């Protein structure tokens, strides 16, 4: 499973998502976009066809955007997201 997460350093949900992934020993790549946040939010919106505001974290699994922290937790609790 290839997991990418886009975060900013002041976001509590970003910290929760990273902690969750760490607790499950998930292998992931964290892209901290704090320094060029506006540009990266715009780029993410275009790349993943996000309408409206682009929030963080943005979590991408195997090339598919699943959404943010609560979306990831929902997938995990439903059994759709499993960590080996």
N, C-alpha and C positions, 0 to 999 in steps of 0.2 A: 504494500500500500504506500503510495506516495502522497504525503501530506505537506501542504504549504499553508502558512498562516501569515496574514498581513496585519501588523499591529502598530500602535503608537504607544510611547512609553508612559503616558498619563492615563490610559484607559483601564478602568477596573475590570471590564469584561475581557479585555485582552489578557490581563494577568490571570484571570480565572481560567481562560481557555488554555493558556500555556501550562498552568498548574495541573489541569485535568489531563492534558497530554503527557506531562511528565509522570504523573501518578500512574498512568497506564503504560509507561515505558514505550510510548509511541515514538517512532523515528519521524521527525518532521524538520522542515526548514522554516525558520522564522524570518520574515522580511519586515524589519522595523522601518516604517516609512515616516517616522517623526520629522526628520530633517527636510524632506520634500513632500510633505503630506498632501497639500492641495493638488500638486501635479500627479502624484501617485493615485489619489482618490479618483481623479478624472480618468487616468489611464485604466484603472480597474473597472470603472463604470463602462468604458468603451469595450474593453476586452471581454467582460462577462455580461454585457447588455443589461446593466443594472439601471433601472429607471428611478429617478429621484436621487436623494442623498445616498452616497456610498458610506456606509458605516463600517466600523472596525470592531472586532476583528472580522476579517473575511477569511473563510477557511475553504481551501480547495483540496479535494481528495481525488486522486487519480484524474486530474484535469477537470473535474466537475465542481463548480462552486456549490457548497452546501449551505452557505449563509454564515451566521455568526455563532456565538457561544451557545445561546439557547437552542438554536437549530441542531448543533452538534450533540448537545445533551439529549434532546428529543430523539435523535436517531439512535443514540447509544441505549437509551432506556427502552426503545421499541425493539431493540435487537438488530436493527438494520446496520449499525456500526459496531464492529467487533475488532478488538485488538488481540493479536496472537501472542 
